[in-house]
């Protein structure tokens, strides 16, 4: 039956509103009512929310740094660079650009619409759900939130229960800075999240694994809810023979070990020739020692694994192939040493799952072509890296593969450019965000045509019955030469 | 056992070979589409007449011409659309090349419906081909004659290693959907939309769903009834009402209704004569099942115009119903026929509440001489598209994104939006090799000074990425 919700009924007729049965019903109802009231529509309201976010970041900087240190052993430097500053930049950009982004966009018209007003109106979807992961628990909660709020939505944020300290700050401190009739944080593990997903949302933004991404999309399908899924995969890193091994090693080691490897866009494995490998390995050792000292476990700048389960998973991966750098681990500290593995087989676990740790396997290929084939046989990754002095090699790799994002001779610095859309493709995701792309992701772009209420003489021409000549005239008027351009 | 496996394999291999990537190849496909339309115009007009009793006028305007426009637009703009889009950089990336690369997804599935079987197949197809994808087209089996032309004639104009038409009903479509595609474009009803999206979720396939719903048409007290009646009747009865964006029901005061009904009768008589069944300009219902469904709706409320039907001709008369209850079937399902119920409201506010209590429609119409009224409805409702004081003309503008919201759909297309829909926008950063001394500042061990420099390089003050 074509949906009628029925006057005054809750949006989820399938759920009884028995208190305690559905822990989310009241919250969602409250947010929906706030949205219907139109409270989030004005630019002033949205700017106030964004300013609230900004104050949250500024006034709690110390708390946030400590939080990230406790959850992931993030050094203050790392927290600033990869979480706090990125969020602040996004908030500032949104505040600066809000009015522009919100404006109706006039569009080109054809002959029959010359006298009309034609434009695209940006509208919030309504009630947005943001599900965020544990590896960059602030950044990956707040950056989507910026977009959702700037676009005028009401938001439910469900942070990961695994990054417990960040979860607490987001649940207890953040709401004080926002209008709580339009924003709520809900907590819970997989089971609770499943129940949350039974409800109807107007948009769902999910960052996490591909496996859970499928579950989210299937749940969204029941309500025809559009989604953005920021997923993951194994990000290949091709190192060409024609390169400077130390420069490459610096960059690869840095981006692999950042946040103890728990980054969705980190280089996951290296593809290179055996000759290149022989030069790369010592260079990687040199870089790792320079970065983290002779005893990386005592370095302030190296993160820790989020929890016991992932630690065990990673420890098992240490027995794949052959360890040439690192290989140590310490369960009491959830510490995995920066590790390089060689002689790995494609069938081994380290080449089967996204590593998400400071372990770098090297797989040998004999040519660029072989590397490209290897990459194309596998799922499209979230990121793809190529290191080569030859721009031809870089461009060939770019042209003949696909991935969410791509970098030549660099790691994931592109993340800092809000002018680039951050997205996956294939199993690594769908939809995109950052900067204006966030605003657009959380907005419905409504096609609008405002015509004159009179001038019927002009429009009469299109009504039946038709003469041949009238038909020709109309076809011409609607035709391509009169339709200007995009 | 699997009737599709070979076809899909063939198309995937063609895509992997890179054949569809060059602009020349894509332009050749688009030119092929163009020739298909030009060389088979008569055949297509006949097919559409057989399927839906479409008049030559309607077929020209709403199927052939609109498809041709899309092809021409794509041909004219292909290279511009394909170009890498440079983006603004911050200090940290000043020396780099930063741009967005448009890439085809790979193997695209287009599922199209029976009401505009040509346009709703070719429109998306233009976008998919322009974007460099390989395409499987599954046209509706209900519009049999057009299905045949698309299956037997169209492929001859395209590179068949990169394009295939598959046929079948709901069951075959279900089996087709078990396969993995890189993009699925579906036009049809919300129920099937859910099925498509659920199937897509299994493979994490992105989708565009062009669905439907009941498109409200608010008629303000402040209007000229005859003008409004012309426009509403025309757009309601176009293609015998079988249009996803047709005005589905009218909301107005009893006073307006009293003026509107005779004006509607006058318009209908002027358009289709005293015996609309003999007008060459009125379409027919697609099949028996929908005819019966519509005939059932004729007993809702009270007939004030039309109400006749003829099963042997699949003919439903242009009909207006009044005194309809919200609970009656005619106000519960998308009508998709030449029947227009009128529901009374006592104010603009009441009309807006009525609309907002229901699912977001694909289109929303407001008729009023007051631009304030039009703007208020626009501001206080949501819908895929919106038109003040006219019917679905917004369709004809390729510069407007055509799509739904909520249960009327997700994603959009037409013009450049089609190209973008069928493209992955890949973020690219190319750094010149070397210059390691500059970048060394970011490596551990970290000092506060290093942090300050880095923050400045990434930061908002120096951030030149303000252009977006």
Interface residues (C-beta under 8 A of the other chain):
Chain A: X1 X2 X3 X4 X5 X6 X7 X36 X38 X41 X75 X77 X80 X81 X85 X86 X88 X89 X92 X93 X96 X97 X107 X108 X109 X110 X112 X113 X116 X118 X120 X121 X123 X125 X126 X202 X210 X213 X214 X217 X218 X220 X221 X222 X223 X224 X226 X229 X231 X243 X244 X246 X247 X250 X251 X254 X287 X290 X291 X292 X293 X299 X300 X301 X302 X376 X387 X388 X389 X391 X394 X398 X399 X400 X402 X403 X404 X405 X406 X407 X408 X409 X410 X413 X414 X416 X417 X418 X419 X420 X421 X422 X423 X425 X426 X427 X429 X430 X431 X432 X435 X436 X444 X445 X446 X447 X448 X449 X450 X451 X452 X453 X454 X456 X459 X460 X462 X463 X464 X465 X466 X471 X474 X475 X478 X479 X480 X483 X484 X485 X486
Chain B: X16 X18 X21 X55 X56 X57 X60 X61 X65 X66 X68 X69 X72 X73 X76 X77 X87 X88 X89 X90 X92 X93 X96 X98 X100 X101 X103 X105 X106 X182 X190 X193 X194 X197 X198 X200 X201 X202 X204 X206 X209 X211 X212 X213 X214 X223 X224 X226 X227 X230 X231 X234 X267 X270 X271 X272 X273 X279 X280 X281 X282 X326 X331 X332 X333 X334 X356 X357 X358 X359 X367 X368 X369 X371 X374 X378 X379 X380 X382 X383 X384 X385 X386 X387 X388 X389 X390 X393 X394 X396 X397 X398 X399 X400 X401 X402 X403 X405 X406 X407 X409 X410 X411 X412 X415 X416 X424 X425 X426 X427 X428 X429 X430 X431 X432 X433 X434 X436 X439 X440 X442 X443 X444 X445 X446 X450 X451 X454 X455 X458 X459 X460 X463 X465 X466 X467 X468
